[in-house]
Amino acid sequence: MKAFWVCFVPIFFAVDAFGVLPMFLGFTEDMESEKVHQIIYQSVITASIVALAFLAVGIAVFKLLGITIADFLVAGGILLFVISLSDLFMTEKIQRRTDPESLGAVPLGVPLITGPAVLTTSILLINDHGLMMISAAILLNISIAGMIFFFARGIHRFLGKAGAKTISKIASLLLAAIGVMMVRKGIASFITLGISG
């Protein structure tokens, strides 16, 4: 059970559903409830398929290219850190007009729910915890994001704009710390391989 939570927590911060919440509300503010529900289902299904497909293909691609877990720990950790910094210092996330028919798939499903942070985090965790554990953690987190969107208006009224933004910034800060930890582990792996070699 502990292994599951070790997978669940970083992916939860990577998904950052509360950070996406204001954008979701902006995209769907003039839509009927039935249409909003269709968009939520579309976003959850798209995000799940892309995340699981990336897990299946990503490992094979790394083996083909000769990329080690240590290589990806350093590169992925730096990427997570940069993504987190951009979220921390960005005052407003860019919001653009989108086609309501594809809104659930793009940009909500990908890249707002399943984006670079989720994909990087899941690939980094898979070596230690296995495909089934990571897949379960991803699917649960995406489902939680869908539930947050279902109750978006009530949650936003309760938290307020400042509350939602604060939670998003805390999540970004924790994700930055996870990125630093991954870089540290990657460098430690390089040193260990150098000593043993």
C-alpha positions, 0 to 999 in steps of 0.5 A: 500500500505504501508503494501505491501512495509513493506513486499517487502523491507525485502524480497528484501534484503533476496533474494539478487539477486545482490549477486547471480548475479556473481554466476549466470554468472559463472554457465551460462557463456558457455551456449547458450542464449536459455539454459540460459533462460530455467534455469532462468524460472526453477529457478523462478518457483522452488523458487516461489513454494518452498516459497509458499509451505513453507508459507502454511505448516510452519504456520500449523507446528508451531501450531502443535509444539506449537511454538509462533510468539515470539519464531520464531521472536527470533530464526528467527532474530538470523538466519537472523543475522548469515546469514547476517554476513556470507555474509558480511565477506565471500570474495567469495561465494562457486561456484561448478560444477552443472548439467545444467539440474537441475541448475535452480532448485538447486542451483539457485531456492533453496537455492540461490533465496529462501533460509533460509533468504527468508523463515524466513523473510516471516514467520515472516511477515505473522502474521502482514500482512497476507498470500496474502500480503506476497505471492505477495511480494515474487512473485514480488521479485522472478520475479525481481530476474529473470529479473536481471538474464535476463539482467545479463551480461549488469548489471554486465558490468555496475556495475562491480565486485566491484559494484555488491559486494558492493550492496550485502554487503549493502543488507547483512548489512540491513538484519542483522539490520532486524534480530536484529529488529526481536530479539528485537520484540520477546524479547519485546513480551516475556516481555509483555506476562510475565507482562500480565501473 
